[in-house]
Amino acid sequence: MSLESKTAAVAAYARSVDFARVTLDYERYRPGPPDTLYDRIDALYRLQDAQAIDVGAGTGAGAIALARRGASVTAIDPAQDQLDALTRAATSRSLTIQTRPARAEETGLPDHSIDLYLALQCWHWFDRPRAALEAMRILRPGGLIVCASFDYLPHRSELARATEELILRHNPNWPMAGGHGVHINPLNDLPNAGFVSVVQFSFEHPQPFNHEEWRGRMRTCNGVGASLDPARVALFDADLAAMLQDRFPNTPIHVPHRVWAVTARRP
């Protein structure tokens, strides 16, 4: 499948995806990127006292990581359930994060009010040209945009590959199997919106899981809990539990993940 065809398939599929369905599992089981990602971001733009926005924030892995490093963070997401979970997580860590129910294409924030813009694991769900223009509007001159992802690698992990085969048995129309953790669209979207100094970097990270954690992680998958009805999710989860016990009994299981990031500056 060509990049254009896959992008169109993902855009069509996105209309059936609702991450509010998996808020509790997302909050408990979805791992965020390792601290090394934020080390690199901090080296590009000092996070201490920066005005930052986490767009498509979900339950807040990115927002919390930025706030821990001293940024003043606003988190936006269209799902209020996800923002409520983010607030719970921030409060439990004695962090203050402002939340705002909004979309990347129309944040409602003032012009030139943000130093750092983070889109973590979500750029592909947006109307990307509109989101890039909105990022340009709200960033200050010299501000940094980061489009990042943290994906398991089915071509490098027998467990991930077998789990995707199971997803496709339960959801044959899922268009996002077989990923390499490489997301090139921001490399075009950002300069098209006027951003400069575009840089891409990536690295691998072995993420450990026990059986409960991997089942929870995969229930948050857009091909499972965010798109299937509860009865089919339960059937998938039971099949996954049986497969884990039969084929992958020893834990922890280290699943290779790729951190992929594209950064750029507002002129």
C-alpha positions as MATLAB code, in Angstrom:
seq = 'MSLESKTAAVAAYARSVDFARVTLDYERYRPGPPDTLYDRIDALYRLQDAQAIDVGAGTGAGAIALARRGASVTAIDPAQDQLDALTRAATSRSLTIQTRPARAEETGLPDHSIDLYLALQCWHWFDRPRAALEAMRILRPGGLIVCASFDYLPHRSELARATEELILRHNPNWPMAGGHGVHINPLNDLPNAGFVSVVQFSFEHPQPFNHEEWRGRMRTCNGVGASLDPARVALFDADLAAMLQDRFPNTPIHVPHRVWAVTARRP';
ca = [
       0.000    0.000    0.000;
       1.390    3.416   -0.968;
       1.825    6.178    1.601;
      -1.048    8.120    0.016;
      -3.349    5.088    0.108;
      -2.478    4.273    3.705;
      -2.961    7.889    4.786;
      -6.407    7.897    3.166;
      -7.295    4.558    4.800;
      -6.254    5.828    8.234;
      -8.250    9.043    7.747;
     -11.354    7.043    6.846;
     -10.856    4.628    9.730;
     -10.387    7.512   12.182;
     -14.109    8.259   11.983;
     -14.797    5.040   13.916;
     -12.121    5.592   16.586;
     -13.045    6.971   20.003;
     -10.302    6.852   22.641;
     -12.787    7.944   25.318;
     -13.891    4.286   25.308;
     -10.519    3.198   26.664;
      -9.731    5.968   29.118;
      -9.292    3.722   32.169;
      -7.039    1.252   30.355;
      -5.134    4.126   28.747;
      -4.578    5.675   32.170;
      -3.315    2.408   33.684;
      -1.539    0.569   30.903;
      -0.429    2.804   28.052;
       3.281    3.551   28.493;
       4.614    6.893   27.375;
       8.007    7.461   25.759;
      11.129    7.155   27.917;
      12.689   10.173   29.594;
      15.378   10.274   26.925;
      12.855   11.840   24.520;
      12.325   14.751   26.905;
      16.070   15.055   27.461;
      16.381   15.731   23.734;
      13.478   18.167   23.716;
      14.952   20.007   26.715;
      18.246   20.344   24.850;
      16.412   21.992   21.944;
      14.204   24.278   24.041;
      14.698   24.717   27.803;
      11.536   23.375   29.429;
      11.950   25.132   32.772;
       9.379   27.973   32.779;
       8.416   27.375   29.133;
       4.780   27.869   28.105;
       3.909   24.493   26.589;
       0.894   22.866   24.992;
       0.277   19.131   24.703;
      -2.167   18.676   21.817;
      -4.220   15.493   21.631;
      -2.982   14.946   25.158;
      -5.081   11.910   26.038;
      -4.423   10.854   29.621;
      -1.357   13.046   29.805;
       1.909   11.155   29.424;
       3.437   14.055   27.502;
       1.903   16.832   29.566;
       3.093   15.250   32.820;
       6.621   14.749   31.486;
       6.802   18.419   30.448;
       5.382   19.653   33.756;
       7.871   17.557   35.714;
      10.631   19.466   33.960;
       9.223   22.821   34.986;
       7.083   23.787   31.993;
       3.741   25.519   32.434;
       1.500   23.134   30.502;
      -1.901   23.387   28.867;
      -3.283   20.044   27.693;
      -6.004   19.878   25.058;
      -8.027   16.924   23.854;
     -11.568   16.582   22.486;
     -12.393   13.826   25.033;
     -13.300   15.206   28.464;
     -12.948   11.729   30.022;
      -9.319   11.666   28.946;
      -8.702   15.151   30.336;
     -10.290   14.124   33.647;
      -7.880   11.181   33.817;
      -5.002   13.546   33.031;
      -6.028   15.821   35.899;
      -6.155   12.851   38.292;
      -2.697   11.737   37.219;
      -1.260   15.241   37.535;
      -2.815   15.791   40.967;
      -1.435   12.481   42.244;
       2.035   13.762   41.282;
       1.481   17.222   42.826;
       1.560   18.828   39.376;
      -0.726   21.533   38.023;
      -1.733   21.203   34.369;
      -4.406   23.316   32.721;
      -6.832   21.343   30.555;
      -8.986   22.484   27.679;
     -11.478   20.431   25.629;
     -10.490   21.378   22.090;
      -9.014   20.035   18.872;
      -5.632   20.567   17.295;
      -7.181   22.399   14.368;
      -8.781   25.014   16.638;
      -7.137   25.271   20.051;
      -8.770   28.537   21.102;
      -5.443   29.827   22.441;
      -4.182   33.376   21.722;
      -1.777   34.160   18.917;
       1.913   33.748   19.748;
       1.240   32.508   23.302;
       3.171   29.206   23.347;
       6.889   28.374   23.428;
       6.649   24.610   22.898;
       4.039   22.555   21.036;
       3.938   18.784   21.576;
       1.831   16.340   19.549;
       2.519   12.876   20.978;
       1.138    9.793   19.241;
      -1.613   11.778   17.551;
      -0.483   13.781   14.487;
      -1.954   11.169   12.107;
      -5.424   11.651   13.620;
      -5.529   15.380   12.842;
      -6.493   17.358    9.779;
      -2.765   17.820    9.431;
      -2.523   20.970    7.257;
      -5.001   22.795    9.493;
      -3.264   21.589   12.666;
       0.120   22.765   11.350;
      -1.259   26.223   10.556;
      -2.855   26.432   14.008;
       0.475   25.488   15.596;
       2.142   28.235   13.592;
      -0.471   30.723   14.844;
      -0.114   29.979   18.555;
       3.676   29.540   18.721;
       5.906   32.489   19.468;
       8.730   33.348   17.048;
      11.510   30.848   17.673;
       9.073   28.426   19.323;
       9.501   24.679   18.888;
       7.012   22.135   17.566;
       7.555   18.427   18.294;
       5.560   15.669   16.588;
       6.542   12.440   18.329;
       5.450    8.827   18.554;
       6.267    5.726   20.588;
       5.341    2.541   18.724;
       5.925   -1.138   19.291;
       7.664   -2.819   16.355;
       5.866   -5.923   15.073;
       8.686   -6.670   12.629;
      11.074   -6.887   15.588;
       8.851   -8.607   18.157;
       7.206  -12.030   17.869;
       4.717  -11.014   20.573;
       3.696   -7.803   18.817;
       3.434   -9.561   15.456;
       1.263  -12.359   16.876;
      -0.936   -9.821   18.681;
      -1.524   -7.859   15.468;
      -2.523  -11.084   13.713;
      -5.058  -11.596   16.487;
      -6.377   -8.046   16.131;
      -6.910   -8.604   12.410;
      -8.942  -11.753   13.130;
     -11.253   -9.681   15.312;
     -11.103   -6.481   13.214;
     -10.232   -7.334    9.580;
     -10.640   -3.705    8.440;
      -7.948   -2.341   10.753;
      -5.540   -0.418    8.463;
      -2.631    0.193   10.848;
      -0.992   -3.211   11.262;
       2.640   -3.787   10.377;
       3.969   -0.361   11.311;
       7.662    0.471   11.518;
       7.241    3.397   13.902;
       8.180    5.791   11.080;
       5.851    8.768   10.527;
       7.065   10.966    7.708;
       4.038   13.222    7.216;
       5.247   15.957    9.611;
       8.401   16.243    7.483;
       6.173   17.683    4.763;
       3.330   19.163    6.814;
       5.502   21.457    8.932;
       7.533   23.159    6.179;
       4.346   23.482    4.110;
       2.909   25.548    6.986;
       6.011   27.750    7.138;
       8.104   26.046    9.804;
      11.879   26.016    9.398;
      14.878   24.092   10.765;
      13.103   20.762   10.410;
      14.959   17.905   12.151;
      14.081   14.226   12.497;
      15.516   11.817   15.047;
      14.636    8.328   16.252;
      15.890    5.678   18.627;
      14.748    2.329   19.990;
      13.641    1.470   23.506;
      12.915   -2.029   24.931;
       9.632   -1.617   26.860;
       8.939   -4.343   29.469;
       5.458   -5.835   29.924;
       3.893   -8.533   32.036;
       0.761  -10.297   30.784;
      -1.687   -7.896   32.436;
       0.190   -4.856   31.135;
       0.353   -6.130   27.549;
      -3.352   -7.019   27.542;
      -4.188   -3.561   28.881;
      -1.866   -1.909   26.386;
      -3.511   -3.728   23.492;
      -7.035   -2.958   24.672;
      -6.081    0.709   24.195;
      -5.134    0.033   20.574;
      -7.218    1.950   18.041;
      -7.946   -1.410   16.402;
      -9.428   -2.852   19.607;
     -10.978   -0.901   22.471;
     -11.221    2.411   20.653;
     -13.232    0.951   17.752;
     -14.776   -2.443   18.641;
     -17.894   -2.911   20.748;
     -17.373   -4.141   24.335;
     -18.375   -7.729   23.574;
     -15.808   -8.025   20.784;
     -13.161   -6.363   22.955;
     -13.806   -8.989   25.628;
     -13.458  -11.795   23.078;
     -10.183  -10.348   21.815;
      -8.858   -9.943   25.345;
      -9.713  -13.560   26.223;
      -7.962  -14.806   23.087;
      -4.922  -12.667   23.861;
      -4.768  -13.953   27.434;
      -4.828  -17.541   26.170;
      -2.134  -16.810   23.587;
       0.114  -15.199   26.192;
      -0.219  -18.146   28.533;
       0.437  -20.644   25.754;
       3.186  -18.964   23.729;
       4.745  -16.295   25.968;
       4.555  -17.607   29.540;
       7.706  -15.922   30.851;
       7.668  -12.286   31.915;
       8.730   -9.578   31.707;
       8.652   -9.520   27.931;
      10.724   -6.710   26.421;
       9.016   -5.396   23.304;
      11.147   -3.202   21.024;
       9.601    0.256   20.508;
      10.692    3.143   18.323;
      10.662    6.750   19.473;
      10.246    8.871   16.346;
      10.253   12.655   16.492;
      10.154   15.546   14.049;
      10.979   19.012   15.370;
      10.805   22.412   13.711;
      10.918   26.108   14.577;
       8.503   28.933   14.006;
      10.415   31.710   12.192;
];
